[in-house]
Amino acid sequence: MKTAFRRLGKALTACVLAAAATLVGLTATTGAAHADGCYTWGRALTSGATGEDVRQLQIRIAGYPGYNSSVAIDGSFGPGTRAALIRFQQAYGLTADGAAGTQTFNKLYALQDDDCTPVNFSYAELNNCNSTWAGGAVSASTARFNALVSMWKLQALRHALGDVNISISSGFRSASCNSAVGGASNSRHMYGDGVDLVGSPSFCRLAQQARYHGFGQILGPGYPDHNDHTHVAAVGGWSAPNCGI
């Protein structure tokens, strides 16, 4: 897990920047409030907008699609993006108007580190197999991108559970790593989006809540070989019989 010091620094920065925005008269519907080490939005985003800035927003709100749904990361601000944005805004006590402006951007800046990962997760946590992200079922760049999206979904899951720590026992695996641990031949771990969750809260609580955060695959207690963790991934179906799923 990333350090409490870094999270505190992000929070303090966000507070200072929010105060500065107020002083210069910016409103929640204007563009970016400040430059950010990862990505800086330069305009407000509303329904109908298209472009890389929309795509970057979609990555960060991928964990807010609602029950059994997902956010398309396609650079097009449609109804699904707007609904996910509203849920994100509600989750953090922002003005829930479905428009991304200064308030929304400042919260996202506070939630991300300079490598674009969310503050509570890291690439290292999602890859304990091959640091180059090579050798899986997709290219290294795709696997790394898939892991990034999974991290933002996990950030949403973590927040929904009360900002509790979520521990990861396995993330990306090359084909050789997957074979060595007895993984399924079509394991989502080889695509970069498969993640095994352990620790608190309970495996069932993780599985149940994950249904609301963009995970198309959820495997947990009652599913063969999953009584000691909960597995989540982008696609593949749900099965955790001991948890009512």
Backbone as CSV, one residue per row, in Angstrom:
resi,resn,N_x,N_y,N_z,CA_x,CA_y,CA_z,C_x,C_y,C_z
1,MET,0.843,-1.199,0.000,0.000,0.000,0.000,0.877,1.246,0.000
2,LYS,0.388,2.290,-0.616,1.159,3.518,-0.629,1.093,4.179,0.735
3,THR,2.081,4.972,1.030,2.238,5.490,2.372,1.197,6.524,2.745
4,ALA,0.918,6.591,4.045,-0.011,7.599,4.553,0.529,8.995,4.314
5,PHE,1.870,9.111,4.305,2.488,10.420,4.077,2.129,10.973,2.711
6,ARG,2.181,10.125,1.703,1.860,10.574,0.359,0.388,10.951,0.256
7,ARG,-0.482,10.197,0.903,-1.907,10.514,0.861,-2.168,11.837,1.546
8,LEU,-1.474,12.071,2.677,-1.650,13.332,3.388,-1.188,14.493,2.523
9,GLY,-0.057,14.293,1.837,0.449,15.349,0.963,-0.525,15.688,-0.139
10,LYS,-1.134,14.672,-0.729,-2.123,14.891,-1.772,-3.324,15.659,-1.229
11,ALA,-3.775,15.255,-0.038,-4.940,15.901,0.559,-4.660,17.371,0.846
12,LEU,-3.468,17.663,1.402,-3.117,19.043,1.708,-3.013,19.865,0.431
13,THR,-2.429,19.271,-0.601,-2.323,19.979,-1.880,-3.685,20.324,-2.433
14,ALA,-4.610,19.349,-2.362,-5.959,19.582,-2.871,-6.638,20.708,-2.120
15,CYS,-6.456,20.756,-0.796,-7.073,21.812,0.008,-6.537,23.182,-0.389
16,VAL,-5.213,23.267,-0.557,-4.602,24.540,-0.931,-5.090,24.985,-2.295
17,LEU,-5.145,24.046,-3.235,-5.563,24.396,-4.584,-7.031,24.784,-4.637
18,ALA,-7.857,24.100,-3.854,-9.277,24.436,-3.823,-9.461,25.852,-3.281
19,ALA,-8.677,26.195,-2.243,-8.773,27.536,-1.677,-8.311,28.575,-2.697
20,ALA,-7.260,28.248,-3.430,-6.757,29.179,-4.437,-7.774,29.389,-5.543
21,ALA,-8.465,28.323,-5.921,-9.483,28.437,-6.961,-10.601,29.359,-6.528
22,THR,-10.965,29.274,-5.247,-12.018,30.138,-4.725,-11.588,31.596,-4.795
23,LEU,-10.315,31.861,-4.454,-9.818,33.227,-4.430,-9.826,33.875,-5.803
24,VAL,-9.586,33.078,-6.834,-9.551,33.668,-8.169,-10.904,33.598,-8.857
25,GLY,-11.918,33.108,-8.127,-13.277,33.148,-8.624,-13.657,32.030,-9.557
26,LEU,-12.911,30.913,-9.532,-13.291,29.798,-10.368,-14.523,29.121,-9.793
27,THR,-15.324,28.524,-10.659,-16.499,27.792,-10.215,-16.348,26.335,-10.571
28,ALA,-17.295,25.519,-10.119,-17.210,24.081,-10.351,-17.402,23.720,-11.812
29,THR,-17.768,24.663,-12.646,-18.024,24.341,-14.043,-16.938,24.850,-14.980
30,THR,-15.846,25.412,-14.433,-14.757,25.882,-15.281,-13.784,24.759,-15.561
31,GLY,-12.682,25.050,-16.238,-11.702,24.044,-16.596,-10.787,23.699,-15.452
32,ALA,-9.587,23.198,-15.796,-8.666,22.703,-14.790,-8.213,23.805,-13.849
33,ALA,-8.091,23.456,-12.560,-7.698,24.438,-11.558,-6.187,24.588,-11.475
34,HIS,-5.446,23.559,-11.887,-3.996,23.638,-11.775,-3.361,22.532,-12.595
35,ALA,-2.066,22.664,-12.823,-1.330,21.618,-13.513,-1.078,20.454,-12.564
36,ASP,-1.095,19.241,-13.106,-0.908,18.051,-12.295,0.205,17.204,-12.911
37,GLY,0.955,16.496,-12.059,2.081,15.712,-12.536,1.707,14.570,-13.444
38,CYS,0.470,14.078,-13.328,0.027,12.960,-14.159,-0.676,13.443,-15.405
39,TYR,-1.789,14.142,-15.229,-2.582,14.615,-16.363,-3.351,15.851,-15.913
40,THR,-3.422,16.843,-16.772,-4.128,18.077,-16.445,-5.263,18.306,-17.440
41,TRP,-6.456,18.441,-16.931,-7.597,18.763,-17.790,-7.610,20.272,-18.050
42,GLY,-7.850,20.654,-19.283,-7.798,22.059,-19.652,-9.143,22.679,-19.965
43,ARG,-10.203,21.914,-19.825,-11.537,22.447,-20.095,-12.552,21.668,-19.287
44,ALA,-13.723,22.243,-19.089,-14.822,21.525,-18.465,-15.354,20.504,-19.457
45,LEU,-15.838,19.374,-18.945,-16.352,18.309,-19.794,-17.819,18.047,-19.486
46,THR,-18.633,18.045,-20.504,-20.057,17.774,-20.356,-20.493,16.817,-21.454
47,SER,-21.740,16.382,-21.388,-22.284,15.444,-22.373,-22.032,15.942,-23.793
48,GLY,-21.591,15.036,-24.644,-21.307,15.371,-26.028,-19.850,15.642,-26.315
49,ALA,-19.052,15.875,-25.276,-17.629,16.135,-25.479,-16.919,14.863,-25.945
50,THR,-15.875,15.033,-26.719,-15.057,13.911,-27.161,-13.587,14.298,-27.053
51,GLY,-12.722,13.291,-26.982,-11.297,13.570,-26.960,-10.556,12.784,-25.899
52,GLU,-9.240,12.959,-25.888,-8.390,12.261,-24.929,-8.708,12.682,-23.499
53,ASP,-9.106,13.934,-23.288,-9.428,14.360,-21.927,-10.655,13.633,-21.390
54,VAL,-11.598,13.311,-22.272,-12.761,12.518,-21.851,-12.311,11.101,-21.501
55,ARG,-11.440,10.552,-22.327,-10.936,9.199,-22.075,-10.206,9.131,-20.734
56,GLN,-9.404,10.133,-20.436,-8.694,10.160,-19.157,-9.678,10.237,-17.988
57,LEU,-10.749,10.976,-18.151,-11.793,11.022,-17.122,-12.433,9.651,-16.959
58,GLN,-12.745,8.995,-18.064,-13.404,7.691,-18.013,-12.559,6.653,-17.284
59,ILE,-11.249,6.694,-17.478,-10.373,5.764,-16.759,-10.561,5.921,-15.256
60,ARG,-10.645,7.158,-14.790,-10.669,7.427,-13.351,-12.043,7.227,-12.713
61,ILE,-13.091,7.228,-13.519,-14.427,6.960,-12.963,-14.931,5.588,-13.400
62,ALA,-14.020,4.734,-13.858,-14.399,3.395,-14.313,-15.025,2.560,-13.208
63,GLY,-14.776,2.934,-11.967,-15.327,2.186,-10.841,-16.702,2.641,-10.400
64,TYR,-17.368,3.486,-11.187,-18.676,4.021,-10.788,-19.764,3.817,-11.846
65,PRO,-19.833,2.651,-12.488,-20.840,2.446,-13.527,-22.212,2.065,-12.991
66,GLY,-22.279,1.656,-11.709,-23.526,1.123,-11.167,-23.515,-0.400,-11.225
67,TYR,-24.575,-1.008,-10.737,-24.657,-2.463,-10.614,-24.536,-3.163,-11.968
68,ASN,-23.638,-4.148,-12.035,-23.490,-5.024,-13.189,-23.358,-4.235,-14.492
69,SER,-22.513,-3.235,-14.484,-22.325,-2.418,-15.673,-20.859,-2.013,-15.774
70,SER,-20.526,-1.305,-16.829,-19.154,-0.837,-17.017,-19.160,0.493,-17.740
71,VAL,-18.064,1.218,-17.615,-17.895,2.496,-18.292,-17.060,2.267,-19.547
72,ALA,-17.581,2.672,-20.692,-16.814,2.568,-21.936,-15.692,3.608,-21.926
73,ILE,-14.479,3.151,-22.145,-13.333,4.063,-22.183,-13.029,4.335,-23.651
74,ASP,-13.833,5.219,-24.223,-13.783,5.449,-25.660,-13.609,6.912,-26.048
75,GLY,-13.446,7.791,-25.063,-13.256,9.197,-25.364,-14.506,9.931,-25.785
76,SER,-15.671,9.329,-25.566,-16.940,9.951,-25.937,-17.815,10.095,-24.696
77,PHE,-18.189,11.318,-24.352,-18.942,11.621,-23.137,-20.438,11.392,-23.409
78,GLY,-20.868,10.167,-23.203,-22.253,9.799,-23.399,-22.994,9.617,-22.086
79,PRO,-24.213,9.050,-22.136,-25.028,8.866,-20.924,-24.353,8.012,-19.858
80,GLY,-23.625,6.961,-20.277,-22.952,6.109,-19.308,-21.859,6.841,-18.555
81,THR,-21.108,7.668,-19.255,-20.064,8.462,-18.614,-20.682,9.463,-17.654
82,ARG,-21.751,10.103,-18.079,-22.405,11.091,-17.219,-22.934,10.430,-15.945
83,ALA,-23.568,9.260,-16.076,-24.104,8.567,-14.902,-22.987,8.154,-13.949
84,ALA,-21.875,7.664,-14.496,-20.737,7.276,-13.658,-20.139,8.492,-12.970
85,LEU,-20.060,9.599,-13.687,-19.516,10.818,-13.099,-20.390,11.304,-11.948
86,ILE,-21.688,11.235,-12.110,-22.594,11.636,-11.033,-22.373,10.764,-9.802
87,ARG,-22.205,9.466,-10.000,-21.962,8.568,-8.860,-20.632,8.907,-8.187
88,PHE,-19.630,9.199,-8.984,-18.337,9.610,-8.423,-18.503,10.886,-7.608
89,GLN,-19.176,11.863,-8.153,-19.381,13.134,-7.453,-20.159,12.921,-6.157
90,GLN,-21.175,12.092,-6.185,-21.949,11.793,-4.980,-21.081,11.097,-3.938
91,ALA,-20.227,10.186,-4.387,-19.376,9.429,-3.466,-18.439,10.330,-2.686
92,TYR,-18.050,11.462,-3.285,-17.105,12.357,-2.625,-17.722,13.676,-2.185
93,GLY,-19.051,13.741,-2.166,-19.717,14.931,-1.656,-19.564,16.159,-2.528
94,LEU,-19.378,15.966,-3.827,-19.263,17.083,-4.755,-20.633,17.433,-5.332
95,THR,-20.718,18.548,-6.019,-21.943,18.902,-6.716,-22.188,17.864,-7.803
96,ALA,-23.256,17.103,-7.671,-23.506,15.976,-8.567,-24.321,16.414,-9.776
97,ASP,-23.667,17.121,-10.680,-24.356,17.663,-11.849,-23.984,16.955,-13.147
98,GLY,-23.107,15.953,-13.068,-22.730,15.217,-14.257,-21.852,15.987,-15.209
99,ALA,-21.266,17.091,-14.739,-20.321,17.879,-15.525,-18.986,17.889,-14.785
100,ALA,-17.902,17.664,-15.502,-16.579,17.641,-14.878,-15.939,19.017,-14.987
101,GLY,-15.800,19.678,-13.852,-15.164,20.983,-13.788,-14.147,21.002,-12.667
102,THR,-13.885,22.173,-12.116,-12.822,22.341,-11.131,-12.970,21.421,-9.924
103,GLN,-14.181,21.328,-9.369,-14.383,20.465,-8.195,-13.985,19.026,-8.511
104,THR,-14.491,18.525,-9.613,-14.212,17.138,-9.991,-12.735,16.938,-10.280
105,PHE,-12.142,17.843,-11.036,-10.730,17.692,-11.372,-9.840,17.746,-10.131
106,ASN,-10.134,18.661,-9.229,-9.327,18.750,-8.009,-9.397,17.468,-7.193
107,LYS,-10.579,16.855,-7.133,-10.706,15.587,-6.409,-9.892,14.510,-7.118
108,LEU,-9.939,14.462,-8.431,-9.160,13.472,-9.165,-7.665,13.699,-8.987
109,TYR,-7.238,14.973,-8.997,-5.823,15.266,-8.763,-5.389,14.764,-7.381
110,ALA,-6.267,14.935,-6.407,-5.950,14.491,-5.046,-5.906,12.972,-4.942
111,LEU,-6.613,12.305,-5.844,-6.703,10.843,-5.786,-5.622,10.141,-6.607
112,GLN,-4.836,10.885,-7.393,-3.865,10.223,-8.246,-2.440,10.660,-7.945
113,ASP,-1.524,9.733,-8.199,-0.105,10.033,-8.094,0.435,10.416,-9.465
114,ASP,1.689,10.828,-9.512,2.256,11.357,-10.747,2.378,10.321,-11.860
115,ASP,2.287,9.029,-11.527,2.307,7.998,-12.565,0.894,7.604,-12.982
116,CYS,-0.091,8.373,-12.522,-1.504,8.208,-12.882,-2.203,7.066,-12.147
117,THR,-1.514,6.375,-11.269,-2.187,5.367,-10.448,-2.920,6.059,-9.306
118,PRO,-3.998,5.439,-8.803,-4.669,6.014,-7.638,-3.777,5.912,-6.411
119,VAL,-3.974,6.820,-5.453,-3.045,6.946,-4.340,-2.920,5.697,-3.476
120,ASN,-3.919,4.834,-3.505,-3.882,3.669,-2.623,-3.439,2.387,-3.301
121,PHE,-3.065,2.462,-4.573,-2.614,1.272,-5.295,-1.441,1.644,-6.193
122,SER,-0.658,0.637,-6.560,0.527,0.905,-7.378,0.725,-0.201,-8.405
123,TYR,1.483,0.130,-9.456,1.809,-0.878,-10.457,2.527,-2.070,-9.829
124,ALA,3.374,-1.809,-8.847,4.119,-2.900,-8.210,3.186,-3.894,-7.537
125,GLU,2.106,-3.398,-6.940,1.136,-4.290,-6.301,0.403,-5.154,-7.320
126,LEU,0.227,-4.633,-8.527,-0.500,-5.354,-9.564,0.408,-6.227,-10.419
127,ASN,1.684,-6.272,-10.085,2.611,-7.071,-10.883,3.719,-7.614,-10.002
128,ASN,3.546,-8.862,-9.530,4.605,-9.512,-8.761,5.182,-10.691,-9.543
129,CYS,5.073,-10.564,-10.880,5.525,-11.649,-11.744,6.609,-11.194,-12.714
130,ASN,6.293,-10.204,-13.548,7.215,-9.760,-14.583,7.094,-8.256,-14.708
131,SER,8.077,-7.538,-14.223,8.004,-6.081,-14.148,7.941,-5.408,-15.519
132,THR,8.245,-6.135,-16.588,8.149,-5.557,-17.928,6.737,-5.663,-18.493
133,TRP,5.855,-6.384,-17.822,4.470,-6.603,-18.251,4.399,-7.410,-19.545
134,ALA,5.467,-8.097,-19.897,5.499,-8.883,-21.127,5.170,-10.350,-20.855
135,GLY,4.866,-11.074,-21.915,4.682,-12.516,-21.818,3.287,-12.968,-21.482
136,GLY,2.333,-12.046,-21.426,0.961,-12.425,-21.129,0.165,-12.692,-22.395
137,ALA,-1.150,-12.544,-22.285,-2.029,-12.819,-23.420,-2.201,-11.599,-24.312
138,VAL,-1.699,-10.452,-23.875,-1.787,-9.210,-24.645,-0.428,-8.525,-24.593
139,SER,-0.275,-7.445,-25.331,0.992,-6.718,-25.315,1.255,-6.150,-23.927
140,ALA,2.520,-5.852,-23.664,2.896,-5.305,-22.363,2.169,-3.995,-22.084
141,SER,2.043,-3.136,-23.086,1.379,-1.847,-22.879,-0.101,-2.026,-22.574
142,THR,-0.742,-2.993,-23.233,-2.158,-3.256,-22.965,-2.348,-3.827,-21.575
143,ALA,-1.489,-4.751,-21.176,-1.584,-5.336,-19.838,-1.430,-4.262,-18.767
144,ARG,-0.491,-3.364,-18.968,-0.248,-2.284,-18.007,-1.449,-1.336,-17.959
145,PHE,-2.012,-1.018,-19.116,-3.195,-0.163,-19.150,-4.374,-0.843,-18.457
146,ASN,-4.586,-2.123,-18.731,-5.680,-2.855,-18.078,-5.522,-2.848,-16.568
147,ALA,-4.289,-2.974,-16.112,-4.029,-2.931,-14.675,-4.364,-1.567,-14.101
148,LEU,-4.054,-0.514,-14.854,-4.364,0.839,-14.391,-5.871,1.016,-14.205
149,VAL,-6.647,0.562,-15.165,-8.104,0.672,-15.051,-8.604,-0.132,-13.849
150,SER,-8.056,-1.325,-13.658,-8.447,-2.136,-12.500,-8.139,-1.417,-11.191
151,MET,-7.015,-0.722,-11.137,-6.665,0.011,-9.923,-7.679,1.108,-9.609
152,TRP,-8.152,1.800,-10.639,-9.152,2.846,-10.399,-10.488,2.242,-9.968
153,LYS,-10.798,1.052,-10.475,-12.000,0.361,-9.999,-11.825,-0.045,-8.529
154,LEU,-10.640,-0.516,-8.198,-10.359,-0.897,-6.815,-10.400,0.320,-5.898
155,GLN,-9.963,1.465,-6.392,-10.033,2.683,-5.581,-11.479,3.010,-5.246
156,ALA,-12.371,2.849,-6.223,-13.796,3.078,-5.989,-14.355,2.061,-5.005
157,LEU,-13.966,0.799,-5.164,-14.402,-0.254,-4.243,-13.928,0.048,-2.832
158,ARG,-12.679,0.425,-2.697,-12.108,0.753,-1.393,-12.874,1.879,-0.724
159,HIS,-13.190,2.918,-1.498,-13.912,4.066,-0.924,-15.317,3.661,-0.496
160,ALA,-15.983,2.842,-1.302,-17.340,2.403,-0.978,-17.375,1.566,0.297
161,LEU,-16.278,0.894,0.593,-16.196,0.054,1.796,-15.708,0.839,3.013
162,GLY,-15.632,2.153,2.889,-15.221,2.974,4.025,-13.752,3.296,4.037
163,ASP,-13.120,3.294,2.874,-11.685,3.573,2.752,-10.836,2.615,3.573
164,VAL,-11.254,1.354,3.570,-10.474,0.327,4.261,-9.342,-0.140,3.363
165,ASN,-8.286,-0.651,3.956,-7.191,-1.201,3.178,-7.638,-2.470,2.460
166,ILE,-7.255,-2.599,1.216,-7.505,-3.814,0.440,-6.154,-4.352,0.008
167,SER,-5.875,-5.594,0.366,-4.589,-6.204,0.035,-4.716,-7.059,-1.220
168,ILE,-3.653,-7.078,-2.010,-3.629,-7.804,-3.270,-2.589,-8.916,-3.190
169,SER,-3.006,-10.143,-3.508,-2.067,-11.260,-3.465,-1.541,-11.631,-4.843
170,SER,-2.269,-11.234,-5.913,-1.811,-11.556,-7.256,-2.455,-10.617,-8.264
171,GLY,-1.651,-10.193,-9.233,-2.158,-9.347,-10.304,-1.738,-9.916,-11.644
172,PHE,-1.017,-9.108,-12.440,-0.593,-9.573,-13.758,0.309,-10.791,-13.656
173,ARG,0.111,-11.731,-14.592,0.988,-12.895,-14.702,1.342,-13.113,-16.168
174,SER,2.601,-13.372,-16.421,2.982,-13.850,-17.747,2.449,-15.275,-17.876
175,ALA,2.474,-15.821,-19.083,1.990,-17.188,-19.278,2.769,-18.176,-18.421
176,SER,4.074,-17.967,-18.312,4.891,-18.890,-17.514,4.568,-18.765,-16.032
177,CYS,4.383,-17.537,-15.553,4.017,-17.352,-14.153,2.654,-17.972,-13.867
178,ASN,1.725,-17.770,-14.784,0.384,-18.309,-14.600,0.406,-19.830,-14.545
179,SER,1.199,-20.426,-15.404,1.315,-21.884,-15.409,1.956,-22.391,-14.123
180,ALA,2.951,-21.668,-13.635,3.671,-22.095,-12.430,2.773,-22.120,-11.199
181,VAL,1.770,-21.230,-11.149,0.876,-21.195,-9.976,-0.408,-21.967,-10.218
182,GLY,-0.506,-22.642,-11.353,-1.681,-23.449,-11.632,-2.891,-22.647,-12.062
183,GLY,-2.665,-21.472,-12.651,-3.771,-20.643,-13.105,-4.483,-21.230,-14.303
184,ALA,-5.727,-20.836,-14.501,-6.501,-21.302,-15.646,-5.833,-20.856,-16.943
185,SER,-5.992,-21.635,-17.978,-5.334,-21.338,-19.244,-5.812,-20.029,-19.864
186,ASN,-7.019,-19.614,-19.501,-7.569,-18.348,-20.014,-7.654,-17.291,-18.917
187,SER,-6.818,-17.402,-17.906,-6.865,-16.509,-16.745,-6.764,-15.042,-17.151
188,ARG,-7.616,-14.225,-16.541,-7.568,-12.784,-16.790,-6.301,-12.158,-16.215
189,HIS,-5.600,-12.867,-15.358,-4.325,-12.363,-14.845,-3.350,-12.112,-16.001
190,MET,-3.453,-12.900,-17.050,-2.543,-12.751,-18.184,-2.904,-11.555,-19.070
191,TYR,-4.062,-10.952,-18.791,-4.495,-9.758,-19.525,-4.207,-8.471,-18.749
192,GLY,-3.798,-8.628,-17.499,-3.464,-7.471,-16.686,-4.586,-6.945,-15.827
193,ASP,-5.842,-7.362,-16.107,-6.956,-6.822,-15.319,-7.402,-7.742,-14.197
194,GLY,-6.894,-8.966,-14.134,-7.252,-9.882,-13.058,-6.501,-9.549,-11.781
195,VAL,-7.237,-9.504,-10.659,-6.637,-9.162,-9.364,-7.230,-10.061,-8.285
196,ASP,-6.379,-10.631,-7.449,-6.825,-11.436,-6.311,-6.734,-10.592,-5.040
197,LEU,-7.850,-10.523,-4.311,-7.947,-9.680,-3.121,-7.976,-10.546,-1.868
198,VAL,-7.224,-10.131,-0.850,-7.171,-10.846,0.422,-7.262,-9.827,1.554
199,GLY,-7.197,-10.314,2.775,-7.232,-9.401,3.923,-8.636,-8.932,4.224
200,SER,-8.751,-7.791,4.907,-10.057,-7.260,5.267,-10.535,-6.307,4.184
201,PRO,-11.867,-6.139,4.023,-12.937,-6.848,4.716,-13.061,-8.301,4.236
202,SER,-14.176,-8.950,4.586,-14.320,-10.361,4.269,-14.354,-10.575,2.755
203,PHE,-14.017,-11.783,2.338,-14.035,-12.105,0.922,-15.432,-11.895,0.336
204,CYS,-16.455,-12.282,1.092,-17.817,-12.114,0.595,-18.176,-10.636,0.471
205,ARG,-17.758,-9.832,1.426,-18.066,-8.395,1.347,-17.391,-7.785,0.122
206,LEU,-16.176,-8.193,-0.145,-15.472,-7.715,-1.325,-16.213,-8.123,-2.599
207,ALA,-16.613,-9.392,-2.655,-17.302,-9.897,-3.840,-18.637,-9.203,-4.044
208,GLN,-19.378,-9.022,-2.984,-20.697,-8.404,-3.093,-20.602,-6.946,-3.551
209,GLN,-19.674,-6.201,-2.980,-19.561,-4.788,-3.327,-18.958,-4.594,-4.715
210,ALA,-18.108,-5.522,-5.132,-17.455,-5.401,-6.436,-18.456,-5.374,-7.581
211,ARG,-19.665,-5.874,-7.361,-20.692,-5.894,-8.411,-21.066,-4.492,-8.879
212,TYR,-20.785,-3.487,-8.057,-21.166,-2.105,-8.367,-20.026,-1.288,-8.974
213,HIS,-18.865,-1.910,-9.170,-17.681,-1.119,-9.515,-16.990,-1.543,-10.808
214,GLY,-17.749,-2.082,-11.729,-17.239,-2.315,-13.069,-16.521,-3.625,-13.299
215,PHE,-16.597,-4.552,-12.359,-15.924,-5.832,-12.524,-16.870,-6.844,-13.167
216,GLY,-16.542,-7.260,-14.382,-17.372,-8.229,-15.081,-17.126,-9.644,-14.609
217,GLN,-15.994,-9.874,-13.952,-15.696,-11.187,-13.382,-15.459,-11.049,-11.892
218,ILE,-16.202,-11.823,-11.125,-16.044,-11.870,-9.667,-16.126,-13.331,-9.253
219,LEU,-15.058,-13.862,-8.699,-15.013,-15.248,-8.244,-14.588,-15.249,-6.784
220,GLY,-15.379,-15.911,-5.947,-15.086,-15.894,-4.522,-15.515,-17.165,-3.819
221,PRO,-15.661,-17.113,-2.504,-15.979,-18.294,-1.710,-17.124,-19.125,-2.290
222,GLY,-16.851,-20.432,-2.408,-17.808,-21.353,-2.994,-17.459,-21.721,-4.420
223,TYR,-16.684,-20.870,-5.083,-16.185,-21.194,-6.412,-14.890,-21.991,-6.231
224,PRO,-14.658,-23.042,-7.031,-13.471,-23.884,-6.836,-12.176,-23.086,-6.701
225,ASP,-11.428,-23.389,-5.652,-10.112,-22.802,-5.389,-10.157,-21.312,-5.070
226,HIS,-11.307,-20.807,-4.631,-11.421,-19.378,-4.319,-11.982,-19.125,-2.918
227,ASN,-11.801,-20.063,-2.024,-12.278,-19.851,-0.656,-11.316,-19.010,0.171
228,ASP,-10.110,-18.767,-0.347,-9.121,-18.007,0.419,-8.837,-16.635,-0.202
229,HIS,-9.657,-16.217,-1.155,-9.508,-14.886,-1.742,-10.717,-14.574,-2.610
230,THR,-10.816,-13.334,-3.024,-11.814,-12.929,-4.014,-11.081,-12.419,-5.244
231,HIS,-11.462,-12.950,-6.377,-10.837,-12.573,-7.643,-11.768,-11.646,-8.416
232,VAL,-11.214,-10.564,-8.963,-11.994,-9.652,-9.801,-11.238,-9.397,-11.093
233,ALA,-11.993,-9.147,-12.154,-11.391,-8.857,-13.450,-12.416,-8.127,-14.316
234,ALA,-11.992,-7.749,-15.516,-12.852,-6.946,-16.381,-14.023,-7.738,-16.939
235,VAL,-13.778,-8.984,-17.361,-14.842,-9.785,-17.976,-14.737,-11.226,-17.517
236,GLY,-15.874,-11.962,-17.613,-15.797,-13.385,-17.336,-16.904,-14.005,-16.512
237,GLY,-17.770,-13.232,-15.900,-18.877,-13.797,-15.141,-18.639,-13.822,-13.640
238,TRP,-19.732,-13.936,-12.879,-19.692,-13.912,-11.425,-19.986,-15.300,-10.867
239,SER,-19.279,-15.685,-9.830,-19.600,-16.917,-9.113,-18.916,-16.920,-7.751
240,ALA,-19.724,-16.702,-6.730,-19.271,-16.812,-5.345,-20.461,-17.347,-4.559
241,PRO,-20.773,-18.623,-4.730,-22.009,-19.213,-4.179,-22.184,-19.029,-2.678
242,ASN,-21.087,-19.060,-1.941,-21.189,-18.895,-0.486,-21.542,-17.468,-0.097
243,CYS,-21.493,-16.561,-1.054,-21.782,-15.154,-0.803,-23.106,-14.724,-1.451
244,GLY,-23.827,-15.692,-2.003,-25.093,-15.373,-2.647,-24.924,-14.785,-4.042
245,ILE,-23.785,-15.029,-4.671,-23.515,-14.490,-6.008,-23.372,-15.638,-7.006
